[in-house]
């Protein structure tokens, strides 16, 4: 099998390692089948899109809606590298699945409206499939309404006409969309389980997702409902595109 690639941007080693392990576990891949690039540390390699099965993008600290003057040199470099990659990915309709930060990168590339109106605190939310989502192969076996882990400062408030909305929630109108036949993004985290999100809550308690005194309330929020369906998105992606 040609490998998949995980493009990651987490600077903290603990959450970065756990993110990779979560993608491996819930996608059903061995380490040899999921190559990882830590873009906060290393430059984007020249990816041979014919030599891989597909691309995953994990979450991270960057926001597409950040004021340009406030973006670090690393963030600006990562955004430029993603812009170049996505030009090729969307033109060739290469299998791509961006989660959380990945929805911002793809959304910005296709001209979606991204702002702070629909951010969600770290929590469990109920996501509902659209009519298109109910028949999309990446959502096969996922119920029409399901619980998912979220936590983001920005979100897409409007998609361009060439994007297909697949899932939404009460607070966040764009939880998943598709461009073409094979390019996807989710606002929710399909890779996360309860242990994984608790690790991130601890690691990012001083990153502005919640106030320090809200730590225990945030832990309680992710225990509100079981999250058991979202990993199917990763498994379906691998089953469909492994070659």
Secondary structure as a PSIPRED ss2 file (coil, helix, strand):
# PSIPRED VFORMAT (PSIPRED V4.0)

   1 X C   1.000  0.000  0.000
   2 X C   1.000  0.000  0.000
   3 X C   1.000  0.000  0.000
   4 X E   0.000  0.000  1.000
   5 X E   0.000  0.000  1.000
   6 X E   0.000  0.000  1.000
   7 X E   0.000  0.000  1.000
   8 X E   0.000  0.000  1.000
   9 X C   1.000  0.000  0.000
  10 X C   1.000  0.000  0.000
  11 X C   1.000  0.000  0.000
  12 X C   1.000  0.000  0.000
  13 X H   0.000  1.000  0.000
  14 X H   0.000  1.000  0.000
  15 X H   0.000  1.000  0.000
  16 X H   0.000  1.000  0.000
  17 X H   0.000  1.000  0.000
  18 X H   0.000  1.000  0.000
  19 X H   0.000  1.000  0.000
  20 X H   0.000  1.000  0.000
  21 X H   0.000  1.000  0.000
  22 X H   0.000  1.000  0.000
  23 X H   0.000  1.000  0.000
  24 X H   0.000  1.000  0.000
  25 X H   0.000  1.000  0.000
  26 X H   0.000  1.000  0.000
  27 X H   0.000  1.000  0.000
  28 X C   1.000  0.000  0.000
  29 X C   1.000  0.000  0.000
  30 X C   1.000  0.000  0.000
  31 X H   0.000  1.000  0.000
  32 X H   0.000  1.000  0.000
  33 X H   0.000  1.000  0.000
  34 X E   0.000  0.000  1.000
  35 X E   0.000  0.000  1.000
  36 X E   0.000  0.000  1.000
  37 X E   0.000  0.000  1.000
  38 X E   0.000  0.000  1.000
  39 X C   1.000  0.000  0.000
  40 X C   1.000  0.000  0.000
  41 X C   1.000  0.000  0.000
  42 X C   1.000  0.000  0.000
  43 X C   1.000  0.000  0.000
  44 X C   1.000  0.000  0.000
  45 X C   1.000  0.000  0.000
  46 X C   1.000  0.000  0.000
  47 X C   1.000  0.000  0.000
  48 X C   1.000  0.000  0.000
  49 X H   0.000  1.000  0.000
  50 X H   0.000  1.000  0.000
  51 X H   0.000  1.000  0.000
  52 X C   1.000  0.000  0.000
  53 X C   1.000  0.000  0.000
  54 X E   0.000  0.000  1.000
  55 X E   0.000  0.000  1.000
  56 X E   0.000  0.000  1.000
  57 X E   0.000  0.000  1.000
  58 X C   1.000  0.000  0.000
  59 X C   1.000  0.000  0.000
  60 X C   1.000  0.000  0.000
  61 X C   1.000  0.000  0.000
  62 X C   1.000  0.000  0.000
  63 X C   1.000  0.000  0.000
  64 X C   1.000  0.000  0.000
  65 X C   1.000  0.000  0.000
  66 X C   1.000  0.000  0.000
  67 X C   1.000  0.000  0.000
  68 X H   0.000  1.000  0.000
  69 X H   0.000  1.000  0.000
  70 X H   0.000  1.000  0.000
  71 X C   1.000  0.000  0.000
  72 X C   1.000  0.000  0.000
  73 X H   0.000  1.000  0.000
  74 X H   0.000  1.000  0.000
  75 X H   0.000  1.000  0.000
  76 X H   0.000  1.000  0.000
  77 X H   0.000  1.000  0.000
  78 X H   0.000  1.000  0.000
  79 X H   0.000  1.000  0.000
  80 X H   0.000  1.000  0.000
  81 X H   0.000  1.000  0.000
  82 X H   0.000  1.000  0.000
  83 X H   0.000  1.000  0.000
  84 X H   0.000  1.000  0.000
  85 X H   0.000  1.000  0.000
  86 X H   0.000  1.000  0.000
  87 X H   0.000  1.000  0.000
  88 X H   0.000  1.000  0.000
  89 X H   0.000  1.000  0.000
  90 X H   0.000  1.000  0.000
  91 X H   0.000  1.000  0.000
  92 X H   0.000  1.000  0.000
  93 X C   1.000  0.000  0.000
  94 X C   1.000  0.000  0.000
  95 X C   1.000  0.000  0.000
  96 X E   0.000  0.000  1.000
  97 X E   0.000  0.000  1.000
  98 X E   0.000  0.000  1.000
  99 X E   0.000  0.000  1.000
 100 X C   1.000  0.000  0.000
 101 X H   0.000  1.000  0.000
 102 X H   0.000  1.000  0.000
 103 X H   0.000  1.000  0.000
 104 X H   0.000  1.000  0.000
 105 X H   0.000  1.000  0.000
 106 X H   0.000  1.000  0.000
 107 X H   0.000  1.000  0.000
 108 X H   0.000  1.000  0.000
 109 X H   0.000  1.000  0.000
 110 X H   0.000  1.000  0.000
 111 X C   1.000  0.000  0.000
 112 X C   1.000  0.000  0.000
 113 X E   0.000  0.000  1.000
 114 X E   0.000  0.000  1.000
 115 X E   0.000  0.000  1.000
 116 X C   1.000  0.000  0.000
 117 X C   1.000  0.000  0.000
 118 X C   1.000  0.000  0.000
 119 X C   1.000  0.000  0.000
 120 X E   0.000  0.000  1.000
 121 X E   0.000  0.000  1.000
 122 X E   0.000  0.000  1.000
 123 X E   0.000  0.000  1.000
 124 X E   0.000  0.000  1.000
 125 X E   0.000  0.000  1.000
 126 X E   0.000  0.000  1.000
 127 X E   0.000  0.000  1.000
 128 X E   0.000  0.000  1.000
 129 X E   0.000  0.000  1.000
 130 X C   1.000  0.000  0.000
 131 X H   0.000  1.000  0.000
 132 X H   0.000  1.000  0.000
 133 X H   0.000  1.000  0.000
 134 X H   0.000  1.000  0.000
 135 X C   1.000  0.000  0.000
 136 X C   1.000  0.000  0.000
 137 X H   0.000  1.000  0.000
 138 X H   0.000  1.000  0.000
 139 X H   0.000  1.000  0.000
 140 X C   1.000  0.000  0.000
 141 X C   1.000  0.000  0.000
 142 X C   1.000  0.000  0.000
 143 X C   1.000  0.000  0.000
 144 X C   1.000  0.000  0.000
 145 X E   0.000  0.000  1.000
 146 X E   0.000  0.000  1.000
 147 X E   0.000  0.000  1.000
 148 X E   0.000  0.000  1.000
 149 X E   0.000  0.000  1.000
 150 X E   0.000  0.000  1.000
 151 X E   0.000  0.000  1.000
 152 X E   0.000  0.000  1.000
 153 X C   1.000  0.000  0.000
 154 X C   1.000  0.000  0.000
 155 X E   0.000  0.000  1.000
 156 X E   0.000  0.000  1.000
 157 X E   0.000  0.000  1.000
 158 X E   0.000  0.000  1.000
 159 X C   1.000  0.000  0.000
 160 X C   1.000  0.000  0.000
 161 X C   1.000  0.000  0.000
 162 X C   1.000  0.000  0.000
 163 X E   0.000  0.000  1.000
 164 X E   0.000  0.000  1.000
 165 X E   0.000  0.000  1.000
 166 X E   0.000  0.000  1.000
 167 X E   0.000  0.000  1.000
 168 X E   0.000  0.000  1.000
 169 X E   0.000  0.000  1.000
 170 X C   1.000  0.000  0.000
 171 X C   1.000  0.000  0.000
 172 X C   1.000  0.000  0.000
 173 X C   1.000  0.000  0.000
 174 X C   1.000  0.000  0.000
 175 X C   1.000  0.000  0.000
 176 X E   0.000  0.000  1.000
 177 X E   0.000  0.000  1.000
 178 X E   0.000  0.000  1.000
 179 X E   0.000  0.000  1.000
 180 X C   1.000  0.000  0.000
 181 X C   1.000  0.000  0.000
 182 X C   1.000  0.000  0.000
 183 X E   0.000  0.000  1.000
 184 X E   0.000  0.000  1.000
 185 X E   0.000  0.000  1.000
 186 X E   0.000  0.000  1.000
 187 X C   1.000  0.000  0.000
 188 X C   1.000  0.000  0.000
 189 X C   1.000  0.000  0.000
 190 X C   1.000  0.000  0.000
 191 X C   1.000  0.000  0.000
 192 X C   1.000  0.000  0.000
 193 X C   1.000  0.000  0.000
 194 X H   0.000  1.000  0.000
 195 X H   0.000  1.000  0.000
 196 X H   0.000  1.000  0.000
 197 X H   0.000  1.000  0.000
 198 X H   0.000  1.000  0.000
 199 X H   0.000  1.000  0.000
 200 X H   0.000  1.000  0.000
 201 X H   0.000  1.000  0.000
 202 X H   0.000  1.000  0.000
 203 X H   0.000  1.000  0.000
 204 X C   1.000  0.000  0.000
 205 X C   1.000  0.000  0.000
 206 X C   1.000  0.000  0.000
 207 X C   1.000  0.000  0.000
 208 X C   1.000  0.000  0.000
 209 X C   1.000  0.000  0.000
 210 X C   1.000  0.000  0.000
 211 X C   1.000  0.000  0.000
 212 X H   0.000  1.000  0.000
 213 X H   0.000  1.000  0.000
 214 X H   0.000  1.000  0.000
 215 X H   0.000  1.000  0.000
 216 X H   0.000  1.000  0.000
 217 X H   0.000  1.000  0.000
 218 X H   0.000  1.000  0.000
 219 X H   0.000  1.000  0.000
 220 X H   0.000  1.000  0.000
 221 X H   0.000  1.000  0.000
 222 X H   0.000  1.000  0.000
 223 X C   1.000  0.000  0.000
 224 X C   1.000  0.000  0.000
 225 X C   1.000  0.000  0.000
 226 X C   1.000  0.000  0.000
 227 X C   1.000  0.000  0.000
 228 X C   1.000  0.000  0.000
 229 X C   1.000  0.000  0.000
 230 X C   1.000  0.000  0.000
 231 X H   0.000  1.000  0.000
 232 X H   0.000  1.000  0.000
 233 X H   0.000  1.000  0.000
 234 X H   0.000  1.000  0.000
 235 X H   0.000  1.000  0.000
 236 X H   0.000  1.000  0.000
 237 X H   0.000  1.000  0.000
 238 X H   0.000  1.000  0.000
 239 X H   0.000  1.000  0.000
 240 X H   0.000  1.000  0.000
 241 X H   0.000  1.000  0.000
 242 X C   1.000  0.000  0.000
 243 X C   1.000  0.000  0.000
